[in-house]
Amino acid sequence: MSPCAMTSERIGLPRFIVSRVLNHASDTGDSAAVTAVYDRNAYLPEKCRALEAWAILLSEINSGRERASNVVAMRT
């Protein structure tokens, strides 16, 4: 499963946190590169929550369990 599943409806993590988990310098252009010089936060709690959510999703997929959802099947 690709990391893009982390930003999908299944987990819904912000792209910024996924970028930090993947250790990407910037995914928003030149202005973000400038502010990155001043942003020395490691975002460890946010990255831990992201990876824990991803691990739970992978475990659910691997075990075949249905994920709780607000989607209701429509009658035909």
N, CA, C and O of each residue as an XYZ file, in Angstrom:
304
protein
N       0.850     -1.176      0.000
C       0.000      0.000      0.000
C       0.887      1.227      0.000
O       1.888      1.283      0.715
N       0.526      2.186     -0.787
C       1.347      3.388     -0.902
C       1.022      4.389      0.206
O      -0.064      4.353      0.784
N       1.972      5.282      0.500
C       1.728      6.313      1.511
C       0.589      7.250      1.152
O       0.056      7.926      2.031
N       0.192      7.310     -0.143
C      -0.912      8.203     -0.502
C      -2.213      7.759      0.161
O      -3.145      8.554      0.280
N      -2.290      6.505      0.592
C      -3.468      6.055      1.330
C      -3.589      6.790      2.655
O      -4.676      6.870      3.227
N      -2.489      7.322      3.138
C      -2.516      8.057      4.396
C      -3.304      9.354      4.261
O      -3.911      9.810      5.230
N      -3.302      9.955      3.072
C      -4.019     11.207      2.871
C      -5.415     10.987      2.319
O      -6.177     11.944      2.180
N      -5.765      9.765      2.005
C      -7.074      9.480      1.422
C      -8.169      9.544      2.475
O      -7.918      9.838      3.644
N      -9.386      9.264      2.034
C     -10.530      9.250      2.963
C     -10.360      8.182      4.030
O     -10.953      8.285      5.104
N      -9.566      7.165      3.756
C      -9.439      6.046      4.687
C      -8.777      6.466      5.988
O      -9.195      6.023      7.058
N      -7.759      7.307      5.922
C      -7.100      7.782      7.135
C      -7.262      9.288      7.281
O      -7.531      9.779      8.377
N      -7.102     10.019      6.193
C      -7.346     11.455      6.198
C      -6.294     12.319      6.877
O      -6.630     13.337      7.483
N      -5.042     11.937      6.787
C      -3.985     12.740      7.386
C      -3.640     13.919      6.485
O      -3.727     13.808      5.262
N      -3.250     15.039      7.072
C      -2.829     16.182      6.258
C      -1.580     15.850      5.450
O      -0.703     15.128      5.926
N      -1.498     16.370      4.240
C      -0.331     16.119      3.382
C       0.958     16.566      4.050
O       2.005     15.945      3.869
N       0.883     17.635      4.816
C       2.077     18.142      5.499
C       2.676     17.079      6.407
O       3.892     16.882      6.406
N       1.838     16.383      7.188
C       2.329     15.361      8.113
C       2.868     14.170      7.334
O       3.901     13.610      7.703
N       2.184     13.773      6.261
C       2.686     12.672      5.431
C       4.050     13.039      4.849
O       4.951     12.202      4.793
N       4.198     14.291      4.416
C       5.497     14.746      3.905
C       6.574     14.625      4.969
O       7.704     14.234      4.675
N       6.226     14.961      6.208
C       7.189     14.851      7.302
C       7.527     13.394      7.591
O       8.689     13.065      7.833
N       6.524     12.516      7.567
C       6.763     11.088      7.789
C       7.724     10.553      6.728
O       8.625      9.773      7.035
N       7.527     10.975      5.483
C       8.367     10.517      4.374
C       9.679     11.289      4.273
O      10.527     10.981      3.436
N       9.838     12.298      5.137
C      11.024     13.144      5.181
C      11.218     13.949      3.897
O      12.349     14.166      3.462
N      10.129     14.385      3.299
C      10.208     15.259      2.136
C      10.481     16.679      2.610
O       9.928     17.126      3.615
N      11.324     17.370      1.892
C      11.683     18.738      2.278
C      10.488     19.670      2.155
O      10.191     20.425      3.080
N       9.799     19.622      1.016
C       8.673     20.512      0.797
C       7.836     19.981     -0.350
O       8.370     19.444     -1.320
N       6.526     20.129     -0.239
C       5.668     19.750     -1.365
C       4.734     20.894     -1.731
O       3.736     20.699     -2.425
N       5.074     22.102     -1.250
C       4.184     23.231     -1.522
C       4.872     24.381     -2.238
O       4.286     25.457     -2.359
N       6.078     24.196     -2.710
C       6.724     25.248     -3.484
C       7.806     25.992     -2.741
O       8.199     25.615     -1.637
N       8.288     27.071     -3.372
C       9.433     27.818     -2.857
C       9.188     28.481     -1.510
O      10.092     28.515     -0.676
N       7.985     29.011     -1.274
C       7.746     29.698     -0.009
C       7.879     28.757      1.175
O       8.347     29.159      2.240
N       7.468     27.500      0.995
C       7.602     26.522      2.078
C       9.069     26.220      2.355
O       9.441     25.973      3.502
N       9.904     26.235      1.322
C      11.331     25.984      1.515
C      11.954     27.081      2.375
O      12.841     26.806      3.183
N      11.499     28.310      2.209
C      12.018     29.417      3.007
C      11.613     29.253      4.464
O      12.452     29.399      5.353
N      10.353     28.953      4.727
C       9.911     28.804      6.117
C      10.480     27.550      6.758
O      10.568     27.479      7.984
N      10.868     26.558      5.966
C      11.450     25.338      6.527
C      12.747     25.628      7.274
O      13.109     24.903      8.200
N      13.434     26.673      6.878
C      14.669     27.061      7.557
C      14.386     27.392      9.016
O      15.207     27.103      9.887
N      13.233     27.993      9.290
C      12.879     28.413     10.644
C      12.093     27.358     11.413
O      12.019     27.411     12.641
N      11.516     26.419     10.715
C      10.680     25.388     11.355
C      11.555     24.204     11.732
O      11.812     23.324     10.910
N      12.009     24.185     12.971
C      12.896     23.117     13.439
C      12.139     22.052     14.231
O      12.756     21.184     14.849
N      10.837     22.112     14.215
C      10.025     21.134     14.916
C      10.150     19.781     14.210
O      10.085     19.717     12.982
N      10.326     18.713     14.968
C      10.443     17.367     14.392
C       9.075     16.730     14.154
O       8.979     15.719     13.458
N       8.013     17.310     14.727
C       6.646     16.796     14.566
C       6.538     15.318     14.960
O       5.808     14.556     14.326
N       7.262     14.921     15.998
C       7.255     13.524     16.406
C       5.879     13.015     16.833
O       5.490     11.933     16.395
N       5.120     13.736     17.665
C       3.796     13.221     18.043
C       2.875     13.057     16.831
O       2.146     12.071     16.727
N       2.915     14.032     15.916
C       2.069     13.952     14.726
C       2.490     12.796     13.826
O       1.642     12.098     13.270
N       3.791     12.593     13.682
C       4.271     11.485     12.851
C       3.924     10.142     13.490
O       3.567      9.196     12.788
N       4.026     10.052     14.802
C       3.656      8.809     15.492
C       2.177      8.489     15.286
O       1.823      7.347     14.991
N       1.310      9.499     15.443
C      -0.123      9.270     15.230
C      -0.388      8.844     13.793
O      -1.220      7.970     13.550
N       0.310      9.451     12.844
C       0.125      9.104     11.434
C       0.525      7.654     11.177
O      -0.199      6.909     10.517
N       1.673      7.265     11.701
C       2.134      5.897     11.467
C       1.279      4.873     12.206
O       1.079      3.765     11.710
N       0.774      5.228     13.384
C      -0.129      4.325     14.103
C      -1.435      4.144     13.332
O      -1.943      3.027     13.225
N      -1.976      5.229     12.799
C      -3.213      5.133     12.003
C      -2.991      4.289     10.761
O      -3.854      3.495     10.387
N      -1.850      4.451     10.122
C      -1.532      3.670      8.932
C      -1.381      2.192      9.286
O      -1.847      1.325      8.547
N      -0.724      1.900     10.424
C      -0.555      0.519     10.876
C      -1.898     -0.138     11.152
O      -2.102     -1.306     10.820
N      -2.815      0.610     11.761
C      -4.153      0.070     12.031
C      -4.866     -0.250     10.725
O      -5.470     -1.314     10.588
N      -4.794      0.678      9.758
C      -5.438      0.439      8.463
C      -4.842     -0.786      7.780
O      -5.585     -1.624      7.268
N      -3.516     -0.904      7.762
C      -2.879     -2.059      7.135
C      -3.267     -3.359      7.830
O      -3.476     -4.380      7.175
N      -3.363     -3.321      9.144
C      -3.773     -4.497      9.905
C      -5.203     -4.898      9.564
O      -5.497     -6.082      9.404
N      -6.099     -3.905      9.451
C      -7.491     -4.190      9.092
C      -7.575     -4.802      7.694
O      -8.325     -5.753      7.474
N      -6.816     -4.262      6.765
C      -6.831     -4.786      5.399
C      -6.273     -6.204      5.373
O      -6.824     -7.084      4.711
N      -5.189     -6.418      6.089
C      -4.533     -7.719      6.104
C      -5.405     -8.791      6.752
O      -5.383     -9.946      6.324
N      -6.165     -8.427      7.767
C      -6.984     -9.404      8.483
C      -8.346     -9.617      7.826
O      -9.058    -10.565      8.157
N      -8.704     -8.733      6.895
C      -9.999     -8.863      6.228
C     -11.163     -8.291      7.012
O     -12.317     -8.441      6.610
N     -10.869     -7.628      8.143
C     -11.938     -7.024      8.943
C     -12.525     -5.823      8.219
O     -11.819     -5.092      7.523
N     -13.809     -5.632      8.389
C     -14.479     -4.455      7.836
C     -14.193     -3.267      8.727
O     -14.215     -3.386      9.952
N     -13.929     -2.138      8.130
C     -13.695     -0.916      8.886
C     -15.030     -0.233      9.165
O     -15.900     -0.187      8.296
N     -15.190      0.294     10.368
C     -16.400      1.033     10.698
C     -16.566      2.198      9.709
O     -15.600      2.881      9.368
N     -17.785      2.403      9.266
C     -17.988      3.415      8.249
C     -19.367      4.038      8.417
O     -20.263      3.441      9.014
N     -19.520      5.223      7.892
C     -20.825      5.874      7.886
C     -21.527      5.681      6.561
O     -22.557      6.304      6.304
N     -20.976      4.820      5.711
C     -21.575      4.542      4.419
C     -22.614      3.442      4.564
O     -22.343      2.386      5.137
N     -23.795      3.699      4.043
C     -24.888      2.732      4.127
C     -25.166      2.203      2.736
O     -25.285      2.981      1.790
N     -25.271      0.890      2.597
C     -25.568      0.295      1.297
C     -26.986      0.678      0.876
O     -27.919      0.618      1.677
N     -27.137      1.070     -0.380
C     -28.436      1.466     -0.905
C     -29.168      0.248     -1.440
O     -28.570     -0.643     -2.043
N     -30.452      0.228     -1.212
C     -31.270     -0.856     -1.762
C     -31.507     -0.598     -3.237
O     -31.665      0.548     -3.658
N     -31.531     -1.657     -4.014
C     -31.794     -1.485     -5.448
C     -33.152     -1.993     -5.844
O     -33.522     -1.920     -7.016
